[in-house]
Amino acid sequence: MQNTRLTRLLLTATAYGVICAAAPAPFFALEASAAETGSRISSITVRGNQRTESRTVLSYMGMKPGDVVSQEGIDTSLKALYATGFFSDVKIIPEGSGLVVQVVENSVVSRVAFEGNDRVETKDLEKEVEMKARSVYSHDKVQSDTARILEIYRRSGRYNATVEPKVIQQDENRVDLVYEISEGQQALVQKISFVGNEQYSSDDLRKAVRTSETAWYKFLSDDDKYDADRLQYDQEMLRKFYLKEGYADFQVKSAHAELSPAKDAFYLTFVVDEGPQYTLGKVDVSSELTGADQPDLTALLTTKAGETYDNSQVEETVDAMTKELGNSGYAFVDIKPHLNRDTEKKTLDLTYIIKPGPRVYVERINVTGNVRTLDKVIRREFRVAEGDAYNTTKLQRSEQRLNNLGFFEKVEVKNEQGSAPDKTVVNVDVKEKSTGEINVGAGFSSTDGVLANFGVSEKNLLGRGQELKTNFTLSTRRRQAELSFTEPYFLDRELSAGFDVYRTYQDFTQQSSYVSDVKGVNLRTGYSLQEKLLHSIYYTVHENTISDVPTIASAYIRNQQGTNTTSAVGQSFTYDDRDSKFDPTKGYTVRLSQEAAGLGGDSKYLKHELKAAYYYPVAKKWTFGLMGAGGHVFGLAGEDIRINERFFVGGDDLRGFANAGIGPRDTATNDALGGNTYYTQTTELRFPLGLPEDLGVSGAVFNDLGSLWSTDDSGANIFDKNALRDAAGVGLLWTSPFGPIRVDIAKALVKQDADQTETFRFSFGTRF
């Protein structure tokens, strides 16, 4: 009787066993009390398992020999076995007084492949999926992995991408899993619309936001790709735009993105409420600072009564006040601009409310995020030390110095309350980036012709901040190889030291009918006299060979054929107050250098040179620049200046004139001889061309003037005259992904008969 009841019970369990793992627990609980019986299990046998050992199957079950059979126990065992993911089917079958567990194992994945993925690399997809080779096949995991792959494509703007997993059955219960991918087209932003804007056109507002409508020329930018985070940022940019123009009540009511039915384009819509434009009424400072040494903050106000309210000026004033108070030791000062609106008169009374904290000292500096870079490399860039009085300017300068190293993708310097009210902890969080570079380039310039470049450099050698680089340049008229090393903190002092080993082959046959081959070594050191004033000292020795001089060349050049050695020591003072070394818009820089030769070698001379540049922003994106340079070299102990030590002017430093286009010249052979004294001056105005900023294209108008004279050679055919040359022109500048590129068209306005002119000039890099 008991065996009959047991058989009926187990057959019932087998009938719905295949759904036990997926069904909710209450489904099984309904039958639990009715299924109980007094029968006990004598044995449990596992069948159908090929890879999974029987004892492993038994360990997952909720029943064991000797247990009383119950519906609850059977349900629990089936659920547990399905939950392992090892089996595609499980049945529990009665056999006498025992049980047989019949299992069908899931297949093993022998290979996972991706087909059709051109835009996303296979290695990136492999990181995202759970199913790997030699893992147990799971339908649920395959579906989850499919969703992950689709999400990767959505993040790159490909919303119409499709992924179809294919399972290919192999022998020995193995399968190949292949994800067939159709990437589709990127869904770019097709249209940006604004609703509610009356004072400013939609074109004006499109320029205010970061996201832009797609266009053919935006292949180098991703601003035309939809990004939900950027949509939030755009709302903030709109708010700043209106607040700068005096619309203090401006609001973005809504911002939403609509995906086209074909999933190949986005349409963005911003609904705005502009509100009224306000002017400033009273502007006051309410300070709770005490003490006689508090700074005069009213002198820092950039907001004035009667002017249109400009929130950016308010922020500038708050920053200036915070910086000034930080320099006085108030690290946690609270400055809040309070606005009192008069909606009828459309005026705002502005009061800066200042609540001070205690004078603060730096208790500790914590450095985090540096895996490769040594702590001391970061700490030595700080202008404040533990125990110093807190100083906002010095802390900001420290952050700037860390960014200028080029070792880090992100530098974040923040301070928090220390162990006492008058102490602060400075936390420095950095995110390192790759500092090793391999540069391969090709191009063309008016100076060197067709050129190719290969270089390898490491700016943070072994995490010590040292720089090692090698560079090779091959062009139509120049070949150069260079190896250099720099230790920025020699002997753990703020003293840089380094060396350069180089060889330069230069073809001057077009200008002066000779070829120069220079091999040399340069030893250098430098240190800061002030924060922006650098003093450098160097010693150089180089061997210069002048060769390939034709018989029809100038006699003054033929006389200098051969090899000579120059041994020289030099120094320079450089003051740099520009906002950028590569694309300055304001500030100035001055460099004064001297070089003396005669400590051994064949050459004996003294050379002086001065270079300066000043930049001033006359309007947004409009920059006025004034650059000048001058130099003089003269021989010592009655020695003449050899041609390779003289100055040559023309080309990049005097546009409108060819390379070495002005100065002393042998009029019989038209060979440039170089001069001992020169000066140049450039006046330039750079401006936008009205093209989208994404292109990085701007224009320039300029005027170059200068002169070069005085040579130690003398004769009836030599032209040598201190006369002004003047040229003017226009330029086109492109900040390309490959570096700055410039095209200039210039006309020589004042010239001499012996000068060589040119109209077109193409160049890479920036001018100093």
C-alpha positions in Angstrom: 0.0 0.0 0.0 2.8 2.3 1.0 4.8 1.6 -2.2 1.6 2.4 -4.3 1.3 5.8 -2.5 5.0 6.5 -3.0 4.8 5.7 -6.7 1.8 7.9 -7.2 3.5 10.7 -5.3 6.7 10.6 -7.3 4.9 10.3 -10.6 3.1 13.5 -9.7 6.4 15.2 -8.9 7.9 14.1 -12.2 5.0 15.4 -14.2 5.6 19.0 -13.2 9.3 18.7 -12.3 10.5 20.5 -15.4 8.8 23.7 -14.1 9.8 23.5 -10.5 12.8 25.7 -10.8 10.9 28.5 -12.4 7.6 28.4 -10.4 7.1 30.5 -7.3 7.5 28.9 -3.9 3.8 29.2 -2.9 2.9 26.9 -5.9 4.7 24.0 -4.3 3.6 24.9 -0.8 -0.1 24.2 -1.7 0.7 20.4 -2.1 3.2 20.0 0.7 0.9 18.8 3.5 -1.1 16.5 1.2 2.0 14.9 -0.2 3.5 13.8 3.1 3.8 10.1 3.7 5.5 7.9 6.2 7.7 6.1 3.6 11.4 6.5 3.9 14.0 6.6 1.1 16.3 3.6 1.0 18.6 4.9 -1.7 19.1 7.7 -4.3 20.7 6.9 -7.7 21.8 9.5 -10.2 21.6 8.8 -13.9 22.4 10.8 -17.1 25.3 12.8 -15.6 28.4 12.9 -17.8 30.5 15.8 -16.3 28.9 16.3 -13.0 29.8 13.7 -10.3 26.9 11.9 -8.6 28.0 13.0 -5.2 27.8 16.6 -6.4 24.2 16.1 -7.6 23.3 14.5 -4.2 24.9 17.4 -2.3 22.6 19.9 -4.0 19.4 17.9 -3.2 17.3 18.5 -0.1 16.8 14.8 0.5 19.0 11.9 1.4 18.6 8.2 2.2 16.6 7.7 5.4 14.5 10.8 5.0 10.7 10.7 5.0 9.3 11.3 1.5 7.4 14.6 1.3 6.1 16.8 -1.5 8.0 19.7 0.0 11.3 17.7 -0.1 10.8 16.7 -3.7 10.0 20.3 -4.7 13.1 21.6 -2.9 15.4 19.1 -4.5 14.1 19.9 -8.0 14.5 23.6 -7.4 18.0 23.2 -6.1 19.2 21.1 -9.0 17.7 23.5 -11.6 19.3 26.5 -9.7 22.8 25.1 -10.3 22.5 25.9 -14.0 24.1 22.5 -14.7 21.0 20.8 -16.1 18.4 21.5 -18.8 16.0 18.7 -17.4 15.7 16.9 -14.1 13.3 14.1 -13.2 12.9 12.2 -9.9 11.6 8.6 -10.6 10.7 5.9 -8.0 12.5 2.6 -8.1 11.3 0.2 -5.4 11.8 2.0 -2.1 14.5 4.2 -3.6 14.7 7.2 -5.9 16.3 7.7 -9.3 17.4 11.2 -10.3 17.5 11.4 -14.1 19.3 14.5 -15.3 20.1 16.0 -18.7 23.2 18.2 -18.5 23.4 21.7 -20.1 25.9 21.9 -23.0 29.4 23.3 -22.5 30.3 26.4 -24.5 33.4 25.6 -26.6 33.7 29.0 -28.3 32.1 32.5 -28.1 32.4 34.6 -31.3 31.1 38.0 -32.5 30.3 38.7 -36.1 29.6 42.0 -37.7 31.2 44.2 -35.1 33.2 46.8 -37.0 32.7 49.8 -34.7 33.3 48.0 -31.4 36.4 45.8 -30.9 35.9 42.1 -30.0 38.0 42.5 -26.8 35.6 45.2 -25.5 32.6 42.9 -26.1 34.3 39.9 -24.4 34.7 42.0 -21.3 31.0 42.6 -21.1 29.5 39.1 -21.6 29.2 36.5 -18.9 29.2 33.5 -21.2 32.8 32.4 -21.8 34.5 29.5 -23.5 34.4 26.3 -21.3 31.5 27.7 -19.2 28.1 25.9 -18.9 25.5 27.1 -21.4 22.7 29.1 -19.9 19.8 30.6 -21.9 19.2 33.3 -19.3 22.8 34.4 -19.4 22.8 34.6 -23.2 19.7 36.9 -23.1 21.4 39.0 -20.5 24.6 39.2 -22.5 22.6 40.2 -25.6 21.1 43.1 -23.6 24.6 44.2 -22.5 25.9 44.2 -26.1 22.9 46.3 -27.2 23.6 48.8 -24.4 27.2 49.2 -25.5 25.9 50.2 -29.0 23.3 52.5 -27.5 26.0 54.3 -25.6 27.8 55.0 -28.8 24.6 56.3 -30.4 23.6 53.2 -32.4 20.1 52.7 -31.3 19.0 50.6 -34.2 21.7 47.9 -33.7 20.5 44.3 -33.4 22.1 41.3 -31.8 21.0 37.7 -32.6 22.6 34.9 -30.6 23.1 31.7 -32.6 23.8 28.3 -30.9 25.7 25.8 -33.1 25.5 22.2 -31.7 28.8 20.3 -31.7 29.6 16.7 -30.6 30.1 15.6 -27.0 27.4 18.0 -25.8 29.3 21.1 -26.8 28.0 24.2 -28.5 29.5 27.2 -30.3 27.8 30.5 -29.3 27.9 33.2 -32.0 26.5 36.7 -31.6 25.5 38.0 -35.0 25.5 41.8 -34.8 24.1 44.4 -37.2 25.5 47.7 -35.9 23.3 50.0 -37.9 23.8 53.8 -38.2 24.6 56.3 -35.4 21.5 58.2 -34.3 22.9 61.8 -34.4 21.2 65.0 -33.3 19.3 66.1 -36.4 17.5 69.1 -34.9 17.7 71.3 -31.8 14.5 73.3 -31.2 13.6 75.9 -28.5 10.2 76.9 -27.4 9.4 80.1 -25.4 12.5 82.1 -26.4 11.5 85.6 -27.4 14.6 87.7 -26.7 17.1 85.5 -28.3 16.8 83.5 -31.5 17.2 79.7 -31.7 20.5 80.2 -33.5 21.8 82.2 -30.6 20.8 79.5 -28.1 22.2 76.7 -30.2 25.6 78.4 -29.9 25.1 78.5 -26.1 24.7 74.7 -25.6 27.4 72.0 -26.1 25.3 69.6 -28.2 25.2 70.6 -31.8 23.2 69.6 -34.9 25.0 67.1 -37.1 26.8 68.3 -40.2 29.3 66.7 -42.7 32.3 68.5 -41.2 31.8 67.2 -37.6 33.4 63.9 -38.2 36.2 64.9 -35.8 33.7 65.8 -33.0 31.2 63.9 -30.9 29.1 67.0 -30.0 26.4 65.9 -32.5 25.9 62.6 -30.7 23.0 62.4 -28.2 24.2 62.1 -24.5 21.7 62.2 -21.7 24.3 63.6 -19.3 25.2 66.3 -21.8 21.5 67.2 -22.1 21.6 68.1 -18.4 24.8 70.1 -19.0 23.2 71.9 -21.8 20.4 73.1 -19.5 23.0 74.5 -17.2 24.7 76.2 -20.1 21.4 77.8 -21.1 20.8 79.0 -17.6 24.3 80.6 -17.5 23.7 82.3 -20.8 20.5 84.0 -19.7 21.9 84.8 -16.2 24.9 86.5 -17.9 22.4 88.7 -19.8 20.4 89.7 -16.8 17.5 87.2 -16.8 17.7 86.2 -13.2 14.3 84.4 -13.2 15.2 82.2 -16.3 14.1 78.6 -16.1 14.3 75.6 -18.4 10.8 74.1 -18.0 11.7 70.9 -19.8 14.3 69.3 -22.1 13.6 66.1 -23.9 15.0 64.0 -26.7 12.9 62.2 -29.2 14.3 59.3 -31.2 13.0 59.0 -34.8 10.9 55.9 -35.8 13.9 54.6 -37.8 16.1 55.1 -34.7 18.7 57.0 -36.8 18.2 60.5 -35.5 17.4 62.5 -32.4 15.4 65.6 -32.1 16.0 67.8 -29.0 13.5 70.3 -27.6 14.1 72.8 -24.9 11.1 74.6 -23.4 12.3 77.8 -21.6 10.8 80.7 -19.6 13.0 83.8 -20.1 11.4 86.1 -17.5 12.3 89.8 -17.3 15.8 91.4 -17.7 17.1 93.0 -14.6 19.5 95.9 -13.9 21.5 96.3 -10.7 20.3 98.7 -8.0 22.4 98.9 -4.9 25.6 96.8 -4.6 26.9 96.3 -1.1 29.2 94.1 0.9 28.1 92.9 4.4 31.0 91.4 6.2 31.1 89.8 9.6 34.9 89.8 9.6 36.6 91.3 12.6 40.1 92.6 13.1 42.2 95.4 11.7 44.0 93.2 9.1 41.0 92.3 7.0 41.4 93.1 3.3 39.4 95.7 1.5 36.8 93.6 -0.4 34.9 96.5 -2.0 37.9 97.0 -4.3 37.2 93.6 -5.8 33.7 94.3 -6.9 33.2 93.9 -10.7 29.4 94.5 -10.4 28.2 98.1 -10.5 24.9 99.8 -9.9 23.0 100.7 -13.1 24.6 97.9 -15.2 22.7 94.9 -16.5 22.8 92.1 -14.0 25.5 89.6 -15.0 25.8 86.4 -12.9 29.2 85.6 -14.3 30.5 88.9 -12.8 28.9 87.9 -9.5 30.8 84.6 -9.6 34.0 86.4 -10.5 33.6 88.7 -7.6 32.9 85.8 -5.2 36.0 84.0 -6.5 38.1 87.1 -6.1 36.9 87.7 -2.5 37.4 84.0 -1.6 40.9 84.1 -3.0 41.8 87.2 -1.2 40.4 85.9 2.1 42.1 82.6 1.5 45.4 84.4 1.1 44.7 85.9 4.6 44.2 82.5 6.1 40.4 82.2 6.0 40.0 78.7 4.4 36.3 78.1 5.1 34.9 81.6 4.5 31.3 81.7 3.3 30.3 84.3 0.7 26.7 84.4 -0.4 25.4 86.9 -2.9 21.8 87.9 -1.8 19.4 89.3 -4.4 16.5 91.5 -3.5 14.1 91.8 -6.6 11.9 94.7 -7.5 9.8 93.2 -10.2 8.0 96.4 -11.1 11.2 98.4 -11.7 13.0 95.3 -12.9 16.0 96.0 -10.6 18.1 93.8 -8.3 19.8 95.0 -5.1 22.9 92.8 -4.6 24.5 92.2 -1.3 27.6 90.0 -0.7 27.2 88.5 2.7 30.5 87.3 4.2 30.6 85.0 7.1 34.2 84.1 8.1 35.7 80.9 9.6 38.8 80.8 11.7 42.3 81.3 10.4 43.5 77.9 9.2 46.7 76.0 8.9 47.5 73.0 6.8 47.4 70.0 9.1 48.1 67.3 6.5 48.3 66.7 2.7 46.9 63.4 1.5 47.8 62.1 -2.0 45.6 59.4 -3.5 45.1 57.9 -7.0 48.8 57.7 -7.9 49.7 54.1 -8.8 52.9 54.7 -10.8 54.0 58.2 -9.9 55.9 58.5 -6.6 54.4 60.6 -3.8 57.4 62.9 -3.7 56.9 63.8 -7.4 53.5 65.1 -6.5 54.3 66.7 -3.2 57.3 68.7 -4.5 55.0 70.6 -6.8 53.0 72.0 -3.9 53.6 75.7 -3.0 52.3 75.0 0.6 53.6 72.5 3.1 52.1 70.8 6.2 52.1 73.4 9.0 51.9 76.4 6.7 49.1 78.9 6.8 46.3 78.1 4.4 46.7 80.1 1.1 44.1 79.8 -1.7 46.4 81.2 -4.4 49.3 78.9 -3.5 46.9 75.9 -3.5 45.5 76.8 -6.9 49.0 77.3 -8.2 49.9 73.9 -6.8 47.0 72.3 -8.7 48.1 74.2 -11.9 51.7 72.9 -11.5 50.5 69.3 -11.2 48.3 69.7 -14.3 51.3 71.2 -16.2 53.3 68.1 -15.5 51.2 66.2 -18.1 51.3 63.0 -16.0 47.6 63.1 -15.0 44.3 62.9 -16.7 42.7 64.5 -13.7 43.9 66.5 -10.7 41.5 67.4 -8.0 42.7 69.4 -4.9 40.2 69.9 -2.1 40.4 70.7 1.5 38.3 69.6 4.5 38.0 70.3 8.2 41.0 69.0 10.2 41.2 67.8 13.7 40.6 71.3 15.1 38.7 74.3 13.8 41.9 76.1 12.8 43.3 73.1 10.9 42.5 71.9 7.4 43.4 68.7 5.5 44.3 69.0 1.8 43.3 66.0 -0.2 44.9 65.6 -3.6 43.3 63.0 -5.9 44.9 62.3 -9.2 44.1 60.0 -12.1 47.2 59.0 -14.0 47.4 58.7 -17.8 49.9 57.2 -20.2 53.0 59.3 -20.4 54.8 57.2 -23.0 54.3 58.3 -26.5 55.3 57.1 -30.0 54.9 59.9 -32.5 54.8 59.1 -36.2 54.1 62.0 -38.6 54.4 63.3 -42.1 53.7 66.6 -43.7 55.0 69.6 -45.6 56.4 73.0 -44.7 57.8 75.8 -46.7 61.0 75.7 -44.7 61.8 71.9 -44.9 59.7 70.7 -47.8 58.2 67.2 -47.5 59.0 65.7 -44.1 58.5 62.6 -41.9 59.0 62.4 -38.2 59.4 59.5 -35.7 59.8 60.0 -32.0 59.6 58.0 -28.7 59.3 59.7 -25.4 58.5 59.0 -21.7 57.7 62.0 -19.6 57.4 60.2 -16.3 60.3 57.6 -16.4 59.8 55.0 -13.6 57.3 57.3 -12.0 60.1 59.7 -11.0 59.1 62.6 -13.2 62.1 62.3 -15.4 61.8 62.8 -19.2 63.6 60.7 -21.8 63.0 61.2 -25.5 64.4 60.4 -28.8 63.4 62.0 -32.1 64.2 61.5 -35.8 63.2 63.9 -38.6 63.7 63.3 -42.3 62.7 65.9 -44.8 63.7 67.2 -48.2 66.2 69.7 -46.8 66.8 68.5 -43.2 67.7 65.3 -41.3 67.9 65.3 -37.6 68.4 62.7 -34.8 68.2 63.7 -31.1 68.4 62.0 -27.7 67.6 64.0 -24.5 67.1 63.3 -20.8 65.9 65.7 -18.1 65.8 65.3 -14.3 63.5 68.1 -13.1 64.6 67.9 -9.4 68.3 67.2 -9.5 69.6 66.1 -6.1 66.1 66.5 -4.7 66.3 70.2 -5.2 64.1 72.5 -7.4 66.8 72.4 -10.0 66.5 70.8 -13.4 69.4 69.1 -15.1 69.7 67.3 -18.4 71.6 66.6 -21.6 71.0 66.5 -25.3 72.9 64.5 -27.9 72.1 65.5 -31.5 73.1 65.5 -35.1 71.5 67.8 -37.7 72.0 67.7 -41.4 70.7 70.9 -43.1 70.6 71.7 -46.8 71.1 75.4 -47.4 71.9 75.1 -51.1 68.9 77.1 -52.1 69.7 80.1 -49.8 73.5 80.0 -49.5 75.0 77.2 -51.6 76.2 74.9 -48.8 75.3 72.0 -46.6 75.7 72.0 -42.9 76.3 68.9 -40.8 76.3 69.5 -37.0 77.1 66.9 -34.3 76.9 68.1 -30.7 76.3 67.6 -27.0 74.4 70.0 -24.7 74.5 70.0 -20.9 71.8 72.2 -19.2 70.4 73.1 -15.9 67.6 75.5 -14.7 65.9 76.8 -11.7 63.1 79.2 -10.7 64.1 82.6 -9.3 60.4 83.4 -8.9 57.2 81.5 -9.6 57.2 82.6 -13.3 60.8 83.5 -13.7 63.2 80.8 -14.8 67.0 81.0 -15.1 68.8 78.4 -17.3 72.5 77.7 -17.8 74.0 75.4 -20.4 77.2 74.3 -21.9 77.4 73.1 -25.5 80.1 71.7 -27.7 79.4 70.9 -31.4 81.3 70.1 -34.5 80.0 71.8 -37.6 81.0 70.8 -41.1 80.3 73.0 -44.2 80.4 71.0 -47.4 79.0 70.5 -50.9 79.9 74.1 -51.9 79.9 74.4 -55.7 82.7 76.3 -57.5 80.2 78.9 -58.6 79.2 79.7 -55.0 80.2 82.9 -53.3 83.9 83.1 -52.4 83.0 84.1 -48.9 81.2 80.7 -48.5 83.9 78.7 -50.2 86.4 80.1 -47.8 84.5 78.6 -44.9 84.4 75.0 -46.2 85.6 72.4 -43.7 85.0 71.5 -40.1 85.2 73.7 -37.0 84.4 73.1 -33.3 82.4 75.4 -31.1 82.6 75.2 -27.3 80.2 77.7 -25.7 78.5 78.4 -22.4 75.2 80.3 -22.2 72.4 81.4 -19.9 68.9 82.7 -20.3 66.2 84.4 -18.2 62.6 83.6 -19.1 59.5 85.2 -17.6 56.2 83.7 -18.7 52.9 85.1 -17.7 50.8 83.8 -20.6 47.5 81.9 -20.0 48.6 79.2 -22.4 52.0 78.2 -23.9 50.3 76.8 -27.1 47.4 79.2 -27.8 47.8 82.3 -25.7 45.1 84.9 -25.5 46.4 87.1 -22.7 49.6 87.8 -20.8 53.2 88.2 -21.9 56.6 86.5 -22.0 60.1 87.8 -22.2 63.4 85.8 -22.8 66.9 87.3 -22.6 69.8 85.0 -23.5 73.6 85.3 -23.8 76.1 82.8 -25.2 79.9 83.0 -25.1 82.2 80.8 -27.2 86.0 80.4 -26.7 86.4 77.8 -23.9 88.3 75.7 -26.3 87.2 75.1 -29.9 87.7 77.2 -33.0 85.0 79.9 -32.5 85.3 82.9 -30.2 82.2 85.1 -30.0 79.7 86.7 -27.6 76.0 86.5 -28.6 73.0 88.4 -27.1 69.3 87.8 -28.0 66.0 89.1 -26.7 62.5 87.8 -27.5 59.2 89.1 -26.2 55.5 88.6 -26.8 52.4 90.3 -25.5 48.8 89.1 -26.0 45.6 91.0 -25.2 41.9 89.8 -25.7 40.1 92.7 -27.4 36.8 90.7 -27.6 35.6 87.2 -27.3 37.8 85.0 -29.6 39.6 88.1 -30.8 43.3 88.3 -29.7 45.8 91.1 -30.3 49.4 90.0 -30.3 52.6 92.0 -30.4 55.8 90.0 -30.8 59.4 91.2 -31.1 63.0 89.8 -31.2 66.5 91.2 -31.6 70.0 89.9 -31.4 73.7 90.8 -31.8 76.8 88.6 -32.1 80.4 89.8 -32.3 83.8 88.1 -32.4 86.3 88.0 -29.6 90.0 88.4 -29.8 89.7 89.7 -33.4 87.9 86.6 -34.7 85.3 86.8 -37.5 81.9 85.2 -37.0 81.5 82.1 -39.1 78.4 81.7 -41.3 76.9 78.9 -39.1 77.0 81.3 -36.0 75.3 84.2 -37.7 71.6 85.2 -37.8 69.3 84.6 -40.8 65.9 86.3 -41.1 63.0 85.6 -43.4 60.3 83.0 -43.7 58.4 82.3 -40.4 59.8 85.4 -38.6 59.4 87.8 -41.5 56.6 86.6 -43.7 56.5 88.0 -47.2 60.2 87.2 -47.5 61.8 83.8 -48.3 63.9 81.9 -45.8 67.1 83.9 -45.3 65.5 86.4 -47.7 66.9 89.6 -46.3 70.3 90.8 -45.0 73.9 90.6 -46.3 74.1 88.9 -49.7 76.7 88.3 -52.4 74.9 89.9 -55.3 77.1 88.1 -57.8 75.9 84.7 -56.8 72.8 85.6 -54.9 74.0 83.7 -51.8 72.8 84.8 -48.4 75.7 85.4 -46.0 73.8 86.0 -42.7 74.3 88.9 -40.4 75.5 89.8 -37.0 72.6 92.0 -35.9 68.9 91.7 -36.5 65.5 92.8 -35.2 61.9 91.7 -36.1 58.5 92.8 -35.0 55.1 91.3 -35.6 51.7 92.9 -35.0 48.8 90.4 -35.4 45.1 90.2 -34.8 43.4 86.8 -34.6 39.7 86.5 -35.0 36.9 83.9 -35.6 35.6 83.4 -39.1 32.0 82.7 -38.2 32.5 79.0 -38.8 31.4 76.4 -36.1 33.9 76.3 -33.3 34.2 72.6 -33.6 36.3 73.1 -36.8 39.0 75.0 -34.8 39.5 77.4 -37.7 40.3 81.1 -37.3 41.8 84.0 -39.3 44.5 86.5 -38.8 45.8 89.8 -40.3 49.4 90.8 -39.6 52.2 93.1 -40.2 55.8 92.0 -40.0 58.8 94.2 -40.1 62.5 93.8 -39.4 66.1 94.1 -40.6 69.4 92.1 -40.7 72.8 93.6 -41.3 76.5 93.6 -40.4 78.7 90.8 -41.8 82.4 90.3 -41.3 82.8 89.6 -45.0 83.6 92.6 -47.2 83.9 93.2 -50.9 82.5 95.0 -53.9 79.7 92.5 -54.5 78.3 92.3 -50.9 75.0 94.0 -50.2 74.9 94.9 -46.5 72.6 97.7 -45.4 70.6 98.4 -42.2 67.3 99.0 -44.0 63.7 98.4 -42.8 61.7 95.7 -44.4 57.9 95.6 -44.1 55.3 93.1 -45.1 51.6 92.6 -44.4 49.2 89.7 -45.1 46.4 87.5 -43.9 46.5 84.0 -42.4 44.3 81.0 -41.9 44.9 78.9 -38.7 43.5 75.4 -38.0 43.8 73.6 -34.7 43.8 70.2 -36.3 44.0 66.8 -34.5 47.5 66.6 -35.8 48.6 69.9 -34.3 48.3 73.5 -35.3 48.5 74.2 -39.0 48.9 77.7 -40.6 48.7 79.1 -44.1 49.9 82.7 -44.7 49.6 84.9 -47.7 51.8 88.0 -47.5 53.0 90.9 -49.6 56.4 92.7 -49.1 55.6 96.4 -48.9 59.1 97.7 -48.2 62.1 95.8 -49.5 65.6 96.1 -51.0 66.7 95.1 -54.4 68.8 92.1 -53.2 66.0 90.6 -51.0 64.2 87.4 -51.9 60.4 87.5 -51.4 57.6 84.9 -51.3 53.8 85.2 -51.1 52.7 81.8 -49.8 53.8 80.1 -46.5 52.6 76.8 -45.0 53.8 75.8 -41.5 53.2 73.6 -38.5 53.4 74.6 -34.9 53.1 77.9 -33.1 55.2 81.1 -33.3 56.9 82.8 -30.4 
